[in-house]
Amino acid sequence: MTPSPDPLRIDCADCALQHSAACDDCVVTFICSREPDDAVVVDLVEMRALESLGAGGLLPALRHEPRAGGTPAGSAAGG
């Protein structure tokens, strides 16, 4: 059996488009009625479902873009 790939972890703090107009119709913003430090973890099956819904025009495409260096906004690099 092939091992499952790691899930996609989405956190607004890791997105280069955070606090821009892109957030207005972002599926993550919509889903995340959450605590500020909680990420949304999407497994492969859920990701495929989101992509299918987006391809069908039922929700906007995922626009999360990891920040360069992988350091969330407001975090000190290396610590």
C-alpha positions in Angstrom: 0.0 0.0 0.0 1.3 3.5 -0.9 1.6 5.8 2.1 -0.6 8.8 2.1 1.1 12.1 1.2 1.3 14.7 4.0 -1.8 16.9 4.2 -1.7 20.4 3.0 -1.5 22.8 6.0 -3.1 26.2 5.3 -2.6 29.0 7.8 -3.5 32.6 6.9 -0.3 33.8 8.7 1.7 31.8 6.1 0.0 33.4 3.1 1.7 36.2 1.1 -1.8 37.6 0.3 -2.9 38.0 3.9 -4.7 41.3 4.6 -5.3 41.9 0.9 -8.4 42.0 -1.3 -7.8 38.3 -2.0 -9.1 37.5 1.5 -12.6 38.8 0.6 -13.6 35.6 -1.2 -10.9 33.2 0.0 -12.3 29.8 0.9 -9.9 29.6 3.9 -11.2 33.0 5.2 -14.7 31.6 4.8 -14.0 28.3 6.6 -11.9 29.8 9.3 -14.1 31.0 12.1 -11.3 29.9 14.3 -8.8 31.1 16.8 -6.0 33.3 15.3 -3.2 30.7 15.7 -5.2 27.7 14.4 -4.4 26.4 10.9 -6.8 24.6 8.6 -5.4 21.2 7.7 -6.8 19.8 4.4 -6.2 16.1 3.5 -5.8 14.9 -0.1 -9.4 13.8 -0.4 -10.7 17.2 0.9 -8.2 19.0 -1.4 -9.5 17.2 -4.4 -13.0 18.1 -3.4 -12.1 21.8 -3.1 -10.4 21.7 -6.5 -13.4 20.0 -8.1 -15.8 22.6 -6.5 -13.5 25.4 -7.8 -13.3 23.9 -11.3 -17.1 23.8 -11.3 -17.3 27.5 -10.3 -18.9 26.7 -7.0 -16.1 28.4 -5.0 -13.1 30.5 -5.8 -9.8 28.8 -6.5 -7.4 28.3 -3.5 -5.0 31.3 -3.6 -2.9 30.5 -0.5 0.7 31.2 -1.3 3.4 30.3 1.2 5.5 33.2 2.4 9.1 33.2 1.2 11.3 31.3 3.8 8.2 29.8 5.4 8.2 32.2 8.4 4.7 33.4 9.4 4.0 37.1 9.7 4.9 38.4 13.1 7.2 35.4 13.9 10.9 35.9 14.6 13.0 33.9 12.1 14.6 30.9 13.7 12.7 31.2 17.0 
